[in-house]
Amino acid sequence: MEHTPAAAWLTEAASAVQQGGSGNLLRVVLVVMVLGCVLTGWFLLSGYKRKDD
């Protein structure tokens, strides 16, 4: 099985959990989730703009 750079974060996350350092991983996941929700909301709501020309 070949290891690709894209899967490197998974092995780092697994080693962090084994070392008991899941707090930082949880923070990163929560920040990415919140930013994703904000960007998704902005993208969906930007279609409701009206041009009053």
Contacts in CASP RR format, 6 or more apart in sequence:
PFRMAT RR
TARGET T0000
AUTHOR 0000-0000-0000
METHOD contacts of the structure
MODEL  1
MEHTPAAAWLTEAASAVQQGGSGNLLRVVLVVMVLGCVLTGWFLLSGYKR
KDD
3 11 0 8 1.000
13 25 0 8 1.000
16 22 0 8 1.000
16 24 0 8 1.000
16 25 0 8 1.000
17 25 0 8 1.000
END
